[in-house]
């Protein structure tokens, strides 16, 4: 479907989350919507009552609609299960239903398993009024494995129930896309409603910081001009591999004292105990929160980047794409998704341990002469992952559905 030749598509995105927060799922929702609006389509987003508004200068015309603020005390922005979300999801079913009656979308684009279930219930009610928009599922990983990674579902019987529910949700939609190769392959194997298309996240083009700005940002965070800055950007929640990274810092510093670590993200209260536990507070600069729209400043003052996620949930890595777009050499674990993103441009930890991660960080830190070459190669690879390509791929999927 070309935006030059085909009619405008009306899209209602269902986002069961406090949109917008500075983390991966929200970035995908926002950038998909922005790419689609740029391509001439009309997009509304139904979401929770809390979350930040999109800055006016970054919003090309996305209409965000929120549920009623009945749980006025609920202000959680970070990812992870919370039983209060059951109430929020009931309210989001109502919002999706009423907004669909008003907006009459061609496509209801639901994010993650929770969003698909919400949209499916709302669409059942819509059929009573003769409306039958198509439902697209946008998956970002396994629901069951994500719950396990957040330390839920410890009982095998409860895992079995969630796997059954997940399998059921996989078949609710008219079509499905996934944000990573591994997720698409895994869901395609069990989905009866057709194969899952891989629709990857995009990378922002983040130009190099001028030398004066680079020096200024380092001074702001107490980092020496000649330090080797290793950066992590993302959530400080357990399933992102943050403790593995913090645990690796002492060993890395013993081998390479010139290293200085920057951990940028949120929530701060989950990170501080880890810094104290491993005694690295003095050699870590914490940037929290990290606004998505100013991430280029933090990456621009850095030399190497780290993604310590183990891929327990099969999710894509938005931070990896930001690293590529900033032209940084990257240290990570050797997983299929990471190989697909980086190819030979990654420095891979041999084992999924903090010791192995520390060795890989030191190896790259000491290989300073390779940074520019690897960085240029990674920035070139980033050109293969753009949000405009994401929007174009979604257009193709919408076209096949309609």
Protein Blocks (a to p, Z undefined) as FASTA:
>chain_A
ZZklmccddddddddbddddddfklmmmmmmmmmmmmnopacdddddfbdcdddfklmgo
iacdddddfblmlmcfbgcddfklmmmmmmmmmmmmmmmmmnopabdcdehjklmmmmmm
mmmmmmmnopacddddddfbdfklmmmmnopakbfklmmmmmmmmmmmmmmpmbdcdfbf
klmmmmmmmmmnbpaddddddddddddddfklmmmmmmmnopafkbccdddeddfbfklo
mmmmmmmmmmmmmmmmmbccddedddfklmmmmmmmnopmmmcccdddddfklmmmmmmm
pmbdcdfbghlnopacfklmmmmmnopacdddddfklmmmnmmmbccdfbacfklmmmmm
mmmmmmmmlmmmmmmmmmmmmmmmcfklmmmmmmmmmmmmZZ
